[in-house]
Protein backbone atom coordinates (compact mmCIF):
# COMPACT_ATOMS: atom_id res chain seq x y z
CA UNK A 1 0.00 0.00 0.00
CA UNK A 2 2.69 2.50 0.98
CA UNK A 3 4.75 1.72 -2.13
CA UNK A 4 1.76 2.55 -4.31
CA UNK A 5 1.21 5.84 -2.49
CA UNK A 6 4.86 6.85 -2.81
CA UNK A 7 4.85 5.71 -6.44
CA UNK A 8 1.79 7.84 -7.15
CA UNK A 9 3.50 10.84 -5.52
CA UNK A 10 6.56 10.33 -7.73
CA UNK A 11 4.29 10.13 -10.81
CA UNK A 12 2.51 13.33 -9.76
CA UNK A 13 5.87 15.06 -9.25
CA UNK A 14 7.00 13.94 -12.70
CA UNK A 15 3.79 15.25 -14.28
CA UNK A 16 4.15 18.54 -12.39
CA UNK A 17 7.77 18.98 -13.49
CA UNK A 18 6.87 18.20 -17.10
CA UNK A 19 3.96 20.65 -16.86
CA UNK A 20 6.21 23.42 -15.57
CA UNK A 21 8.63 22.78 -18.42
CA UNK A 22 5.78 22.87 -20.93
CA UNK A 23 4.39 26.15 -19.58
CA UNK A 24 7.86 27.74 -19.58
CA UNK A 25 8.46 26.53 -23.14
CA UNK A 26 5.13 27.92 -24.38
CA UNK A 27 5.54 31.26 -22.61
CA UNK A 28 9.18 31.91 -23.53
CA UNK A 29 9.54 29.93 -26.75
CA UNK A 30 12.75 28.30 -25.50
CA UNK A 31 13.04 24.94 -23.77
CA UNK A 32 14.55 25.00 -20.29
CA UNK A 33 14.45 21.85 -18.24
CA UNK A 34 13.56 21.69 -14.57
CA UNK A 35 16.45 19.66 -13.15
CA UNK A 36 16.21 17.27 -10.24
CA UNK A 37 18.96 19.15 -8.42
CA UNK A 38 17.14 22.44 -8.97
CA UNK A 39 13.94 21.04 -7.50
CA UNK A 40 15.82 19.59 -4.53
CA UNK A 41 17.55 22.96 -4.01
CA UNK A 42 14.20 24.81 -4.09
CA UNK A 43 12.57 22.37 -1.68
CA UNK A 44 15.38 22.10 0.91
CA UNK A 45 18.81 23.35 -0.07
CA UNK A 46 20.37 22.54 3.31
CA UNK A 47 19.76 18.81 2.85
CA UNK A 48 21.31 18.95 -0.63
CA UNK A 49 24.44 20.57 0.79
CA UNK A 50 24.52 18.15 3.72
CA UNK A 51 24.17 15.11 1.48
CA UNK A 52 27.00 16.37 -0.71
CA UNK A 53 29.26 16.88 2.28
CA UNK A 54 28.31 13.54 3.81
CA UNK A 55 28.80 11.54 0.64
CA UNK A 56 32.11 13.19 -0.19
CA UNK A 57 33.42 12.90 3.35
CA UNK A 58 32.11 9.55 4.58
CA UNK A 59 31.21 7.45 1.53
CA UNK A 60 33.44 8.21 -1.45
CA UNK A 61 34.51 11.57 -2.92
CA UNK A 62 34.33 10.23 -6.48
CA UNK A 63 30.71 9.17 -6.02
CA UNK A 64 29.34 12.70 -5.80
CA UNK A 65 30.95 14.37 -8.79
CA UNK A 66 30.61 11.97 -11.70
CA UNK A 67 27.70 9.80 -10.51
CA UNK A 68 25.28 11.84 -8.44
CA UNK A 69 25.86 15.10 -10.29
CA UNK A 70 24.98 13.39 -13.57
CA UNK A 71 21.67 12.32 -12.00
CA UNK A 72 20.95 15.75 -10.49
CA UNK A 73 21.35 17.60 -13.81
CA UNK A 74 18.71 15.42 -15.51
CA UNK A 75 15.18 16.76 -15.92
CA UNK A 76 13.12 15.95 -12.83
CA UNK A 77 10.44 14.08 -14.78
CA UNK A 78 13.07 11.78 -16.33
CA UNK A 79 14.10 10.56 -12.88
CA UNK A 80 10.78 10.74 -10.99
CA UNK A 81 8.68 9.07 -13.69
CA UNK A 82 10.50 5.72 -13.86
CA UNK A 83 10.91 5.58 -10.08
CA UNK A 84 7.18 6.17 -9.61
CA UNK A 85 6.31 3.61 -12.28
CA UNK A 86 8.56 1.01 -10.66
CA UNK A 87 7.07 1.65 -7.22
CA UNK A 88 3.52 1.40 -8.55
CA UNK A 89 4.38 -1.84 -10.32
CA UNK A 90 5.99 -3.27 -7.19
CA UNK A 91 2.96 -2.30 -5.11
CA UNK A 92 0.52 -4.03 -7.43
CA UNK A 93 2.58 -7.19 -7.91
CA UNK A 94 3.13 -7.51 -4.17
CA UNK A 95 -0.61 -7.19 -3.57
CA UNK A 96 -1.41 -10.01 -6.00
CA UNK A 97 1.06 -12.43 -4.39
CA UNK A 98 -0.50 -12.38 -0.93
CA UNK A 99 -3.88 -14.07 -0.59
CA UNK A 100 -6.56 -12.46 1.48
CA UNK A 101 -5.86 -13.65 5.02
CA UNK A 102 -9.29 -12.75 6.35
CA UNK A 103 -11.30 -14.72 3.83
CA UNK A 104 -12.56 -18.21 4.62
CA UNK A 105 -10.80 -20.84 2.54
CA UNK A 106 -13.52 -23.25 1.47
N, C-alpha and C positions, 0 to 999 in steps of 0.2 A: 504494500500500500504506500509506504513512504517513498519507495523508489519511483513509483508512478507520479507522485506529487512533485518530487524534485525534478523528475524528467519533464513534466508539464511546465514547471517554472523555467527550466532551461529553454524549452521550445518557445515559451512566451518571450523570454529575453532575446532569443534569436530573431523572432518576428519583429520585436520592438527595434532592435538594432538595424535590421534591414529596412524597416519603415523610416527610421531617422535618416538613413543613407539615401533612401528614395526621395524623401521630402527635400533634403539638402541638394540633391542632384537636380530635381525639378526647379527649385527656386533659384539656384545659382548657375545651372547649366554645366557645371563641372562636377565630376565624381570625386568625392572625398570619403574614404572609408572611416567607419567608427571602429577603432582598434580595441582589442581586448584590454590591452594595457591602459588605454585612455579611459575606458569605462571603469576599470579597477581604480585608477587614479581619481576619477571624479567621485566614486562611491566612498573610498576610504584610502587616501594616499599614504597614511601612516603605516597601514598594514602592508602596502606594496613595498615601501622602503624597508620595513622590518623583515619582510620575507627575503628581500635581496640581501640584506646584511646577514641574516641567519644562514641562508644557503651558501653564500660565499665564504662565510667564516667557519661554519660547522659541518657542512656537507661536502661541497667541492666547489672551488672557485670557477672551474671551467664549466660547471653545469649552468650557471646563470647566464653567462654571456652568449655562447653559441646556441644553447638548447632553449632555455626559457625565454630569452629575448626574441627568438624566432617565432615562438608561440604568441607572445604578447603583441607583436606588430601585425598579426593577422586580423582581418575583420572579425568583430565579435560574433557575428552570426555564423561564420565558418567554424568556429570552435564550439559555440553553445548549441548549435543545431544537431550535430552528430552525437554530442554527449547526451542531450535530451532524448534523442531518438533511441540511443542505446539503453538509457535508463528506463524509458517506457517499455521497450521490448523486454528487458529483464524483468520488469514488474509484471507484465502479462504472462510471460512464460513461467515464472515462479508461481503465479496464482494457479495455473492449470495443472501443475505437478502435484499439488497438495489436495487430496480429497477433502470434502467437507467433513470435518470431525464431529459435527453436531447432528448429522443426519443419521437416521437408523439404517443400518446395512441389512437389507432383507435378503 
